[in-house]
Amino acid sequence: MCSSCPDFADAHYNLGLAFRQKGYYAEALKEYKLALERNEDENLVRQAMAEVHLLKKDASAAIELYDQILLAQKDSPKLWCERGVALRGTHPAARTAALAGYGQPGVTQSSQPAAPRGPEKAREAETGIEPVYRALQALA
């Protein structure tokens, strides 16, 4: 779209947003890729790309992008929630397999630390991604 202005990564990101709002998902993804090539904020652009994949009902592509983003932003409840939405859109067997390593991308559940024990630690267990994780397990 904007090949004559190679230094305007924001322009490509904003064009991606505009195309997405109009339902032109392929064009939006193309502009987001151009924004990445021009060093726009990787996590911001990847999140926008993942959202487009969700709109296209391509949950697997969205999950892959969310996993990449979560490597850098492990403590983002919003990203974990959006990843959960993507998981819900996958085939039940794929969702169950994906939930096995849900704690952090690339980390198996067996290597996760145990939840805090005792009444004084109960509130600590409710922070972060634990409530989202339990809710997604219930869906599997």
N, CA, C and O atoms as a GROMACS GRO file, in nm:
protein
  560
    1MET      N    1   0.082  -0.119   0.000
    1MET     CA    2   0.000   0.000   0.000
    1MET      C    3   0.086   0.126   0.000
    1MET      O    4   0.066   0.215  -0.082
    2CYS      N    5   0.179   0.132   0.090
    2CYS     CA    6   0.257   0.254   0.108
    2CYS      C    7   0.404   0.226   0.077
    2CYS      O    8   0.491   0.254   0.159
    3SER      N    9   0.431   0.171  -0.041
    3SER     CA   10   0.567   0.133  -0.075
    3SER      C   11   0.656   0.255  -0.097
    3SER      O   12   0.778   0.243  -0.090
    4SER      N   13   0.597   0.371  -0.123
    4SER     CA   14   0.678   0.490  -0.144
    4SER      C   15   0.720   0.557  -0.014
    4SER      O   16   0.794   0.656  -0.017
    5CYS      N   17   0.675   0.505   0.101
    5CYS     CA   18   0.711   0.564   0.230
    5CYS      C   19   0.761   0.455   0.323
    5CYS      O   20   0.693   0.418   0.419
    6PRO      N   21   0.882   0.403   0.296
    6PRO     CA   22   0.931   0.286   0.369
    6PRO      C   23   0.955   0.308   0.518
    6PRO      O   24   0.960   0.211   0.593
    7ASP      N   25   0.970   0.431   0.562
    7ASP     CA   26   1.002   0.455   0.702
    7ASP      C   27   0.879   0.476   0.789
    7ASP      O   28   0.892   0.506   0.908
    8PHE      N   29   0.762   0.462   0.733
    8PHE     CA   30   0.639   0.490   0.807
    8PHE      C   31   0.573   0.361   0.854
    8PHE      O   32   0.467   0.322   0.804
    9ALA      N   33   0.636   0.297   0.951
    9ALA     CA   34   0.580   0.173   1.004
    9ALA      C   35   0.442   0.199   1.064
    9ALA      O   36   0.352   0.117   1.051
   10ASP      N   37   0.426   0.313   1.130
   10ASP     CA   38   0.296   0.346   1.188
   10ASP      C   39   0.189   0.352   1.081
   10ASP      O   40   0.075   0.313   1.105
   11ALA      N   41   0.225   0.401   0.963
   11ALA     CA   42   0.128   0.409   0.855
   11ALA      C   43   0.080   0.269   0.818
   11ALA      O   44  -0.040   0.248   0.796
   12HIS      N   45   0.171   0.173   0.812
   12HIS     CA   46   0.132   0.037   0.777
   12HIS      C   47   0.046  -0.024   0.888
   12HIS      O   48  -0.053  -0.092   0.860
   13TYR      N   49   0.083   0.000   1.012
   13TYR     CA   50   0.003  -0.051   1.124
   13TYR      C   51  -0.138   0.009   1.118
   13TYR      O   52  -0.238  -0.062   1.131
   14ASN      N   53  -0.146   0.140   1.098
   14ASN     CA   54  -0.276   0.206   1.093
   14ASN      C   55  -0.359   0.161   0.972
   14ASN      O   56  -0.481   0.149   0.982
   15LEU      N   57  -0.293   0.138   0.859
   15LEU     CA   58  -0.365   0.083   0.744
   15LEU      C   59  -0.419  -0.056   0.776
   15LEU      O   60  -0.530  -0.091   0.738
   16GLY      N   61  -0.338  -0.134   0.848
   16GLY     CA   62  -0.385  -0.266   0.891
   16GLY      C   63  -0.510  -0.256   0.975
   16GLY      O   64  -0.605  -0.333   0.957
   17LEU      N   65  -0.510  -0.161   1.068
   17LEU     CA   66  -0.629  -0.140   1.152
   17LEU      C   67  -0.750  -0.102   1.068
   17LEU      O   68  -0.860  -0.153   1.088
   18ALA      N   69  -0.729  -0.012   0.973
   18ALA     CA   70  -0.840   0.032   0.888
   18ALA      C   71  -0.894  -0.084   0.805
   18ALA      O   72  -1.016  -0.103   0.796
   19PHE      N   73  -0.804  -0.163   0.745
   19PHE     CA   74  -0.849  -0.277   0.666
   19PHE      C   75  -0.925  -0.377   0.754
   19PHE      O   76  -1.027  -0.432   0.713
   20ARG      N   77  -0.875  -0.398   0.874
   20ARG     CA   78  -0.942  -0.492   0.965
   20ARG      C   79  -1.084  -0.445   0.997
   20ARG      O   80  -1.178  -0.524   0.996
   21GLN      N   81  -1.098  -0.315   1.026
   21GLN     CA   82  -1.230  -0.262   1.059
   21GLN      C   83  -1.328  -0.275   0.944
   21GLN      O   84  -1.449  -0.286   0.966
   22LYS      N   85  -1.278  -0.273   0.821
   22LYS     CA   86  -1.364  -0.287   0.704
   22LYS      C   87  -1.384  -0.433   0.663
   22LYS      O   88  -1.459  -0.462   0.570
   23GLY      N   89  -1.315  -0.526   0.732
   23GLY     CA   90  -1.331  -0.667   0.701
   23GLY      C   91  -1.238  -0.719   0.594
   23GLY      O   92  -1.255  -0.831   0.547
   24TYR      N   93  -1.138  -0.640   0.556
   24TYR     CA   94  -1.039  -0.683   0.456
   24TYR      C   95  -0.921  -0.745   0.530
   24TYR      O   96  -0.816  -0.683   0.546
   25TYR      N   97  -0.940  -0.869   0.574
   25TYR     CA   98  -0.842  -0.932   0.662
   25TYR      C   99  -0.710  -0.964   0.594
   25TYR      O  100  -0.604  -0.946   0.656
   26ALA      N  101  -0.712  -1.010   0.471
   26ALA     CA  102  -0.587  -1.041   0.400
   26ALA      C  103  -0.503  -0.914   0.383
   26ALA      O  104  -0.381  -0.916   0.402
   27GLU      N  105  -0.569  -0.804   0.348
   27GLU     CA  106  -0.498  -0.678   0.331
   27GLU      C  107  -0.444  -0.628   0.466
   27GLU      O  108  -0.334  -0.573   0.472
   28ALA      N  109  -0.521  -0.648   0.572
   28ALA     CA  110  -0.476  -0.607   0.705
   28ALA      C  111  -0.350  -0.683   0.744
   28ALA      O  112  -0.253  -0.624   0.792
   29LEU      N  113  -0.350  -0.814   0.722
   29LEU     CA  114  -0.232  -0.895   0.756
   29LEU      C  115  -0.110  -0.852   0.674
   29LEU      O  116   0.002  -0.849   0.725
   30LYS      N  117  -0.132  -0.818   0.548
   30LYS     CA  118  -0.022  -0.772   0.463
   30LYS      C  119   0.038  -0.643   0.520
   30LYS      O  120   0.160  -0.630   0.527
   31GLU      N  121  -0.046  -0.549   0.560
   31GLU     CA  122   0.004  -0.422   0.616
   31GLU      C  123   0.074  -0.445   0.749
   31GLU      O  124   0.175  -0.380   0.778
   32TYR      N  125   0.022  -0.535   0.831
   32TYR     CA  126   0.088  -0.565   0.958
   32TYR      C  127   0.226  -0.626   0.934
   32TYR      O  128   0.321  -0.594   1.006
   33LYS      N  129   0.239  -0.712   0.834
   33LYS     CA  130   0.370  -0.770   0.802
   33LYS      C  131   0.467  -0.662   0.758
   33LYS      O  132   0.584  -0.665   0.794
   34LEU      N  133   0.418  -0.566   0.679
   34LEU     CA  134   0.503  -0.453   0.639
   34LEU      C  135   0.545  -0.370   0.760
   34LEU      O  136   0.658  -0.324   0.767
   35ALA      N  137   0.455  -0.352   0.853
   35ALA     CA  138   0.488  -0.277   0.975
   35ALA      C  139   0.597  -0.350   1.053
   35ALA      O  140   0.689  -0.286   1.105
   36LEU      N  141   0.589  -0.483   1.062
   36LEU     CA  142   0.693  -0.561   1.130
   36LEU      C  143   0.828  -0.545   1.059
   36LEU      O  144   0.931  -0.529   1.125
   37GLU      N  145   0.826  -0.549   0.927
   37GLU     CA  146   0.949  -0.532   0.851
   37GLU      C  147   1.013  -0.396   0.874
   37GLU      O  148   1.134  -0.380   0.859
   38ARG      N  149   0.932  -0.299   0.909
   38ARG     CA  150   0.980  -0.162   0.930
   38ARG      C  151   0.995  -0.129   1.079
   38ARG      O  152   0.994  -0.013   1.119
   39ASN      N  153   1.010  -0.235   1.158
   39ASN     CA  154   1.044  -0.224   1.300
   39ASN      C  155   0.939  -0.158   1.388
   39ASN      O  156   0.973  -0.093   1.486
   40GLU      N  157   0.812  -0.175   1.353
   40GLU     CA  158   0.705  -0.132   1.443
   40GLU      C  159   0.711  -0.223   1.566
   40GLU      O  160   0.771  -0.330   1.560
   41ASP      N  161   0.651  -0.183   1.675
   41ASP     CA  162   0.647  -0.262   1.798
   41ASP      C  163   0.598  -0.403   1.768
   41ASP      O  164   0.481  -0.423   1.735
   42GLU      N  165   0.689  -0.502   1.778
   42GLU     CA  166   0.658  -0.639   1.740
   42GLU      C  167   0.538  -0.696   1.814
   42GLU      O  168   0.450  -0.757   1.753
   43ASN      N  169   0.534  -0.676   1.944
   43ASN     CA  170   0.425  -0.735   2.022
   43ASN      C  171   0.291  -0.672   1.987
   43ASN      O  172   0.189  -0.742   1.980
   44LEU      N  173   0.290  -0.542   1.967
   44LEU     CA  174   0.166  -0.473   1.930
   44LEU      C  175   0.115  -0.523   1.795
   44LEU      O  176  -0.004  -0.552   1.780
   45VAL      N  177   0.205  -0.533   1.698
   45VAL     CA  178   0.164  -0.577   1.565
   45VAL      C  179   0.123  -0.724   1.566
   45VAL      O  180   0.023  -0.761   1.504
   46ARG      N  181   0.198  -0.807   1.637
   46ARG     CA  182   0.161  -0.949   1.643
   46ARG      C  183   0.026  -0.968   1.710
   46ARG      O  184  -0.052  -1.054   1.670
   47GLN      N  185  -0.002  -0.888   1.812
   47GLN     CA  186  -0.133  -0.899   1.878
   47GLN      C  187  -0.244  -0.861   1.780
   47GLN      O  188  -0.347  -0.927   1.775
   48ALA      N  189  -0.222  -0.756   1.703
   48ALA     CA  190  -0.321  -0.716   1.603
   48ALA      C  191  -0.339  -0.826   1.499
   48ALA      O  192  -0.451  -0.852   1.455
   49MET      N  193  -0.228  -0.889   1.459
   49MET     CA  194  -0.235  -1.000   1.363
   49MET      C  195  -0.313  -1.118   1.422
   49MET      O  196  -0.394  -1.180   1.353
   50ALA      N  197  -0.288  -1.148   1.548
   50ALA     CA  198  -0.359  -1.259   1.613
   50ALA      C  199  -0.509  -1.231   1.616
   50ALA      O  200  -0.589  -1.321   1.595
   51GLU      N  201  -0.546  -1.107   1.643
   51GLU     CA  202  -0.687  -1.071   1.647
   51GLU      C  203  -0.752  -1.089   1.509
   51GLU      O  204  -0.867  -1.132   1.498
   52VAL      N  205  -0.677  -1.055   1.404
   52VAL     CA  206  -0.730  -1.076   1.268
   52VAL      C  207  -0.749  -1.225   1.242
   52VAL      O  208  -0.850  -1.266   1.184
   53HIS      N  209  -0.653  -1.305   1.285
   53HIS     CA  210  -0.668  -1.450   1.266
   53HIS      C  211  -0.790  -1.503   1.341
   53HIS      O  212  -0.859  -1.592   1.293
   54LEU      N  213  -0.816  -1.448   1.459
   54LEU     CA  214  -0.937  -1.489   1.532
   54LEU      C  215  -1.062  -1.451   1.454
   54LEU      O  216  -1.158  -1.528   1.447
   55LEU      N  217  -1.062  -1.332   1.396
   55LEU     CA  218  -1.176  -1.289   1.316
   55LEU      C  219  -1.195  -1.378   1.193
   55LEU      O  220  -1.307  -1.400   1.148
   56LYS      N  221  -1.083  -1.430   1.141
   56LYS     CA  222  -1.089  -1.521   1.026
   56LYS      C  223  -1.120  -1.664   1.068
   56LYS      O  224  -1.131  -1.753   0.984
   57LYS      N  225  -1.135  -1.686   1.198
   57LYS     CA  226  -1.160  -1.818   1.256
   57LYS      C  227  -1.042  -1.913   1.234
   57LYS      O  228  -1.060  -2.034   1.218
   58ASP      N  229  -0.922  -1.856   1.234
   58ASP     CA  230  -0.798  -1.932   1.222
   58ASP      C  231  -0.730  -1.932   1.360
   58ASP      O  232  -0.631  -1.863   1.382
   59ALA      N  233  -0.786  -2.011   1.451
   59ALA     CA  234  -0.741  -2.011   1.590
   59ALA      C  235  -0.596  -2.059   1.603
   59ALA      O  236  -0.523  -2.008   1.687
   60SER      N  237  -0.555  -2.154   1.522
   60SER     CA  238  -0.418  -2.206   1.533
   60SER      C  239  -0.315  -2.099   1.506
   60SER      O  240  -0.215  -2.088   1.578
   61ALA      N  241  -0.338  -2.018   1.402
   61ALA     CA  242  -0.244  -1.908   1.371
   61ALA      C  243  -0.244  -1.805   1.484
   61ALA      O  244  -0.140  -1.751   1.519
   62ALA      N  245  -0.362  -1.778   1.540
   62ALA     CA  246  -0.371  -1.682   1.650
   62ALA      C  247  -0.296  -1.733   1.772
   62ALA      O  248  -0.224  -1.656   1.836
   63ILE      N  249  -0.311  -1.860   1.806
   63ILE     CA  250  -0.242  -1.918   1.922
   63ILE      C  251  -0.091  -1.909   1.904
   63ILE      O  252  -0.019  -1.876   1.999
   64GLU      N  253  -0.044  -1.938   1.785
   64GLU     CA  254   0.100  -1.930   1.758
   64GLU      C  255   0.152  -1.789   1.783
   64GLU      O  256   0.258  -1.771   1.843
   65LEU      N  257   0.078  -1.689   1.738
   65LEU     CA  258   0.119  -1.549   1.760
   65LEU      C  259   0.112  -1.513   1.908
   65LEU      O  260   0.203  -1.449   1.960
   66TYR      N  261   0.005  -1.554   1.976
   66TYR     CA  262  -0.004  -1.524   2.120
   66TYR      C  263   0.111  -1.589   2.196
   66TYR      O  264   0.164  -1.529   2.289
   67ASP      N  265   0.149  -1.710   2.158
   67ASP     CA  266   0.263  -1.775   2.224
   67ASP      C  267   0.391  -1.695   2.207
   67ASP      O  268   0.470  -1.683   2.301
   68GLN      N  269   0.412  -1.640   2.088
   68GLN     CA  270   0.531  -1.557   2.063
   68GLN      C  271   0.529  -1.432   2.151
   68GLN      O  272   0.631  -1.395   2.209
   69ILE      N  273   0.414  -1.368   2.160
   69ILE     CA  274   0.402  -1.246   2.239
   69ILE      C  275   0.421  -1.276   2.387
   69ILE      O  276   0.488  -1.202   2.458
   70LEU      N  277   0.363  -1.387   2.433
   70LEU     CA  278   0.369  -1.421   2.576
   70LEU      C  279   0.509  -1.458   2.622
   70LEU      O  280   0.536  -1.456   2.742
   71LEU      N  281   0.596  -1.493   2.531
   71LEU     CA  282   0.735  -1.515   2.570
   71LEU      C  283   0.796  -1.387   2.627
   71LEU      O  284   0.880  -1.392   2.716
   72ALA      N  285   0.753  -1.272   2.576
   72ALA     CA  286   0.804  -1.143   2.621
   72ALA      C  287   0.716  -1.080   2.728
   72ALA      O  288   0.764  -1.000   2.809
   73GLN      N  289   0.587  -1.114   2.730
   73GLN     CA  290   0.492  -1.050   2.823
   73GLN      C  291   0.415  -1.156   2.900
   73GLN      O  292   0.292  -1.165   2.888
   74LYS      N  293   0.485  -1.234   2.980
   74LYS     CA  294   0.424  -1.347   3.053
   74LYS      C  295   0.315  -1.304   3.150
   74LYS      O  296   0.224  -1.382   3.178
   75ASP      N  297   0.324  -1.184   3.202
   75ASP     CA  298   0.233  -1.140   3.309
   75ASP      C  299   0.114  -1.059   3.258
   75ASP      O  300   0.054  -0.985   3.335
   76SER      N  301   0.080  -1.072   3.131
   76SER     CA  302  -0.031  -0.994   3.077
   76SER      C  303  -0.161  -1.075   3.081
   76SER      O  304  -0.181  -1.165   2.999
   77PRO      N  305  -0.250  -1.044   3.175
   77PRO     CA  306  -0.377  -1.118   3.182
   77PRO      C  307  -0.458  -1.105   3.053
   77PRO      O  308  -0.526  -1.199   3.013
   78LYS      N  309  -0.452  -0.988   2.989
   78LYS     CA  310  -0.527  -0.965   2.866
   78LYS      C  311  -0.481  -1.063   2.757
   78LYS      O  312  -0.564  -1.123   2.688
   79LEU      N  313  -0.350  -1.079   2.743
   79LEU     CA  314  -0.298  -1.171   2.641
   79LEU      C  315  -0.335  -1.315   2.672
   79LEU      O  316  -0.371  -1.391   2.582
   80TRP      N  317  -0.326  -1.353   2.799
   80TRP     CA  318  -0.363  -1.490   2.837
   80TRP      C  319  -0.511  -1.514   2.809
   80TRP      O  320  -0.550  -1.621   2.763
   81CYS      N  321  -0.593  -1.414   2.836
   81CYS     CA  322  -0.737  -1.426   2.810
   81CYS      C  323  -0.763  -1.441   2.661
   81CYS      O  324  -0.842  -1.526   2.620
   82GLU      N  325  -0.696  -1.359   2.579
   82GLU     CA  326  -0.715  -1.368   2.435
   82GLU      C  327  -0.666  -1.502   2.381
   82GLU      O  328  -0.726  -1.560   2.291
   83ARG      N  329  -0.556  -1.552   2.439
   83ARG     CA  330  -0.507  -1.684   2.399
   83ARG      C  331  -0.612  -1.790   2.435
   83ARG      O  332  -0.634  -1.885   2.360
   84GLY      N  333  -0.676  -1.773   2.551
   84GLY     CA  334  -0.782  -1.866   2.592
   84GLY      C  335  -0.899  -1.863   2.495
   84GLY      O  336  -0.957  -1.968   2.466
   85VAL      N  337  -0.934  -1.746   2.446
   85VAL     CA  338  -1.041  -1.735   2.346
   85VAL      C  339  -1.001  -1.812   2.221
   85VAL      O  340  -1.082  -1.884   2.162
   86ALA      N  341  -0.875  -1.798   2.180
   86ALA     CA  342  -0.827  -1.869   2.062
   86ALA      C  343  -0.830  -2.020   2.086
   86ALA      O  344  -0.868  -2.097   1.997
   87LEU      N  345  -0.790  -2.064   2.206
   87LEU     CA  346  -0.794  -2.206   2.238
   87LEU      C  347  -0.935  -2.261   2.230
   87LEU      O  348  -0.957  -2.373   2.186
   88ARG      N  349  -1.028  -2.181   2.273
   88ARG     CA  350  -1.167  -2.226   2.272
   88ARG      C  351  -1.216  -2.251   2.129
   88ARG      O  352  -1.308  -2.330   2.107
   89GLY      N  353  -1.153  -2.182   2.032
   89GLY     CA  354  -1.193  -2.199   1.894
   89GLY      C  355  -1.128  -2.315   1.824
   89GLY      O  356  -1.158  -2.342   1.707
   90THR      N  357  -1.039  -2.386   1.890
   90THR     CA  358  -0.972  -2.499   1.826
   90THR      C  359  -1.051  -2.626   1.848
   90THR      O  360  -1.145  -2.630   1.927
   91HIS      N  361  -1.013  -2.728   1.778
   91HIS     CA  362  -1.074  -2.860   1.793
   91HIS      C  363  -1.051  -2.907   1.938
   91HIS      O  364  -0.944  -2.880   1.993
   92PRO      N  365  -1.147  -2.975   2.001
   92PRO     CA  366  -1.132  -3.016   2.141
   92PRO      C  367  -1.003  -3.091   2.172
   92PRO      O  368  -0.942  -3.068   2.276
   93ALA      N  369  -0.960  -3.180   2.084
   93ALA     CA  370  -0.836  -3.255   2.111
   93ALA      C  371  -0.715  -3.162   2.107
   93ALA      O  372  -0.624  -3.176   2.189
   94ALA      N  373  -0.715  -3.068   2.014
   94ALA     CA  374  -0.604  -2.972   2.005
   94ALA      C  375  -0.604  -2.881   2.127
   94ALA      O  376  -0.499  -2.846   2.179
   95ARG      N  377  -0.724  -2.843   2.173
   95ARG     CA  378  -0.734  -2.755   2.289
   95ARG      C  379  -0.680  -2.826   2.412
   95ARG      O  380  -0.608  -2.765   2.492
   96THR      N  381  -0.713  -2.954   2.430
   96THR     CA  382  -0.665  -3.030   2.545
   96THR      C  383  -0.513  -3.040   2.543
   96THR      O  384  -0.448  -3.024   2.647
   97ALA      N  385  -0.456  -3.067   2.426
   97ALA     CA  386  -0.311  -3.077   2.414
   97ALA      C  387  -0.246  -2.942   2.443
   97ALA      O  388  -0.142  -2.936   2.509
   98ALA      N  389  -0.306  -2.834   2.396
   98ALA     CA  390  -0.250  -2.702   2.418
   98ALA      C  391  -0.257  -2.663   2.565
   98ALA      O  392  -0.168  -2.596   2.616
   99LEU      N  393  -0.363  -2.704   2.634
   99LEU     CA  394  -0.377  -2.671   2.775
   99LEU      C  395  -0.272  -2.739   2.861
   99LEU      O  396  -0.242  -2.692   2.970
  100ALA      N  397  -0.217  -2.850   2.814
  100ALA     CA  398  -0.116  -2.922   2.893
  100ALA      C  399   0.003  -2.833   2.925
  100ALA      O  400   0.064  -2.850   3.030
  101GLY      N  401   0.038  -2.741   2.837
  101GLY     CA  402   0.150  -2.652   2.862
  101GLY      C  403   0.108  -2.508   2.876
  101GLY      O  404   0.185  -2.418   2.842
  102TYR      N  405  -0.012  -2.485   2.924
  102TYR     CA  406  -0.069  -2.350   2.925
  102TYR      C  407   0.001  -2.253   3.017
  102TYR      O  408  -0.003  -2.133   2.990
  103GLY      N  409   0.066  -2.296   3.124
  103GLY     CA  410   0.126  -2.204   3.221
  103GLY      C  411   0.212  -2.100   3.157
  103GLY      O  412   0.198  -1.981   3.187
  104GLN      N  413   0.303  -2.140   3.070
  104GLN     CA  414   0.386  -2.048   2.995
  104GLN      C  415   0.419  -2.116   2.863
  104GLN      O  416   0.433  -2.238   2.859
  105PRO      N  417   0.432  -2.039   2.756
  105PRO     CA  418   0.467  -2.102   2.629
  105PRO      C  419   0.600  -2.175   2.641
  105PRO      O  420   0.698  -2.122   2.694
  106GLY      N  421   0.603  -2.298   2.592
  106GLY     CA  422   0.726  -2.375   2.593
  106GLY      C  423   0.758  -2.443   2.725
  106GLY      O  424   0.863  -2.506   2.737
  107VAL      N  425   0.669  -2.432   2.824
  107VAL     CA  426   0.693  -2.493   2.955
  107VAL      C  427   0.582  -2.594   2.980
  107VAL      O  428   0.464  -2.559   2.971
  108THR      N  429   0.617  -2.716   3.012
  108THR     CA  430   0.515  -2.816   3.038
  108THR      C  431   0.455  -2.795   3.176
  108THR      O  432   0.518  -2.735   3.264
  109GLN      N  433   0.336  -2.844   3.194
  109GLN     CA  434   0.266  -2.824   3.321
  109GLN      C  435   0.342  -2.889   3.436
  109GLN      O  436   0.342  -2.835   3.547
  110SER      N  437   0.407  -3.002   3.412
  110SER     CA  438   0.477  -3.071   3.520
  110SER      C  439   0.595  -2.991   3.574
  110SER      O  440   0.639  -3.015   3.686
  111SER      N  441   0.646  -2.895   3.495
  111SER     CA  442   0.759  -2.815   3.543
  111SER      C  443   0.714  -2.686   3.609
  111SER      O  444   0.798  -2.607   3.653
  112GLN      N  445   0.584  -2.663   3.617
  112GLN     CA  446   0.531  -2.545   3.684
  112GLN      C  447   0.545  -2.559   3.835
  112GLN      O  448   0.531  -2.670   3.887
  113PRO      N  449   0.573  -2.450   3.907
  113PRO     CA  450   0.577  -2.459   4.052
  113PRO      C  451   0.438  -2.485   4.108
  113PRO      O  452   0.338  -2.446   4.048
  114ALA      N  453   0.432  -2.550   4.220
  114ALA     CA  454   0.304  -2.580   4.284
  114ALA      C  455   0.239  -2.451   4.332
  114ALA      O  456   0.308  -2.355   4.366
  115ALA      N  457   0.107  -2.450   4.335
  115ALA     CA  458   0.034  -2.334   4.384
  115ALA      C  459   0.059  -2.318   4.533
  115ALA      O  460   0.080  -2.417   4.603
  116PRO      N  461   0.058  -2.194   4.583
  116PRO     CA  462   0.078  -2.172   4.726
  116PRO      C  463  -0.028  -2.244   4.808
  116PRO      O  464  -0.143  -2.256   4.764
  117ARG      N  465   0.009  -2.292   4.924
  117ARG     CA  466  -0.084  -2.366   5.010
  117ARG      C  467  -0.114  -2.285   5.136
  117ARG      O  468  -0.037  -2.197   5.175
  118GLY      N  469  -0.228  -2.315   5.197
  118GLY     CA  470  -0.268  -2.249   5.321
  118GLY      C  471  -0.360  -2.132   5.293
  118GLY      O  472  -0.356  -2.074   5.184
  119PRO      N  473  -0.443  -2.096   5.392
  119PRO     CA  474  -0.542  -1.990   5.370
  119PRO      C  475  -0.479  -1.854   5.340
  119PRO      O  476  -0.534  -1.777   5.261
  120GLU      N  477  -0.364  -1.825   5.402
  120GLU     CA  478  -0.301  -1.695   5.377
  120GLU      C  479  -0.245  -1.686   5.235
  120GLU      O  480  -0.224  -1.576   5.183
  121LYS      N  481  -0.220  -1.800   5.173
  121LYS     CA  482  -0.166  -1.801   5.037
  121LYS      C  483  -0.276  -1.814   4.932
  121LYS      O  484  -0.249  -1.804   4.812
  122ALA      N  485  -0.399  -1.837   4.974
  122ALA     CA  486  -0.509  -1.860   4.879
  122ALA      C  487  -0.528  -1.739   4.788
  122ALA      O  488  -0.551  -1.755   4.668
  123ARG      N  489  -0.518  -1.618   4.844
  123ARG     CA  490  -0.535  -1.499   4.762
  123ARG      C  491  -0.424  -1.486   4.660
  123ARG      O  492  -0.447  -1.442   4.547
  124GLU      N  493  -0.302  -1.525   4.697
  124GLU     CA  494  -0.190  -1.518   4.603
  124GLU      C  495  -0.215  -1.609   4.484
  124GLU      O  496  -0.179  -1.574   4.372
  125ALA      N  497  -0.274  -1.724   4.506
  125ALA     CA  498  -0.301  -1.818   4.399
  125ALA      C  499  -0.404  -1.763   4.302
  125ALA      O  500  -0.408  -1.804   4.186
  126GLU      N  501  -0.490  -1.671   4.346
  126GLU     CA  502  -0.594  -1.615   4.261
  126GLU      C  503  -0.544  -1.502   4.172
  126GLU      O  504  -0.618  -1.456   4.086
  127THR      N  505  -0.420  -1.457   4.190
  127THR     CA  506  -0.369  -1.349   4.107
  127THR      C  507  -0.305  -1.407   3.983
  127THR      O  508  -0.284  -1.528   3.973
  128GLY      N  509  -0.275  -1.321   3.888
  128GLY     CA  510  -0.208  -1.365   3.767
  128GLY      C  511  -0.299  -1.447   3.678
  128GLY      O  512  -0.416  -1.414   3.660
  129ILE      N  513  -0.244  -1.554   3.622
  129ILE     CA  514  -0.318  -1.632   3.523
  129ILE      C  515  -0.391  -1.752   3.581
  129ILE      O  516  -0.464  -1.819   3.509
  130GLU      N  517  -0.374  -1.779   3.709
  130GLU     CA  518  -0.434  -1.899   3.768
  130GLU      C  519  -0.585  -1.908   3.746
  130GLU      O  520  -0.632  -2.015   3.706
  131PRO      N  521  -0.664  -1.802   3.770
  131PRO     CA  522  -0.809  -1.816   3.746
  131PRO      C  523  -0.841  -1.846   3.600
  131PRO      O  524  -0.931  -1.924   3.571
  132VAL      N  525  -0.768  -1.784   3.508
  132VAL     CA  526  -0.789  -1.809   3.365
  132VAL      C  527  -0.753  -1.954   3.332
  132VAL      O  528  -0.824  -2.022   3.259
  133TYR      N  529  -0.642  -1.999   3.387
  133TYR     CA  530  -0.597  -2.136   3.362
  133TYR      C  531  -0.702  -2.237   3.410
  133TYR      O  532  -0.735  -2.331   3.338
  134ARG      N  533  -0.754  -2.217   3.531
  134ARG     CA  534  -0.855  -2.310   3.583
  134ARG      C  535  -0.982  -2.307   3.499
  134ARG      O  536  -1.043  -2.411   3.474
  135ALA      N  537  -1.022  -2.189   3.456
  135ALA     CA  538  -1.143  -2.178   3.374
  135ALA      C  539  -1.124  -2.251   3.241
  135ALA      O  540  -1.216  -2.318   3.193
  136LEU      N  541  -1.007  -2.239   3.182
  136LEU     CA  542  -0.982  -2.306   3.056
  136LEU      C  543  -0.972  -2.457   3.074
  136LEU      O  544  -1.014  -2.533   2.986
  137GLN      N  545  -0.918  -2.502   3.186
  137GLN     CA  546  -0.914  -2.645   3.212
  137GLN      C  547  -1.054  -2.702   3.221
  137GLN      O  548  -1.080  -2.813   3.175
  138ALA      N  549  -1.145  -2.626   3.280
  138ALA     CA  550  -1.283  -2.672   3.294
  138ALA      C  551  -1.350  -2.688   3.158
  138ALA      O  552  -1.442  -2.770   3.142
  139LEU      N  553  -1.306  -2.611   3.060
  139LEU     CA  554  -1.362  -2.621   2.925
  139LEU      C  555  -1.316  -2.745   2.851
  139LEU      O  556  -1.386  -2.795   2.763
  140ALA      N  557  -1.197  -2.795   2.888
  140ALA     CA  558  -1.138  -2.907   2.815
  140ALA      C  559  -1.213  -3.037   2.838
  140ALA      O  560  -1.176  -3.140   2.783
   0.00000   0.00000   0.00000
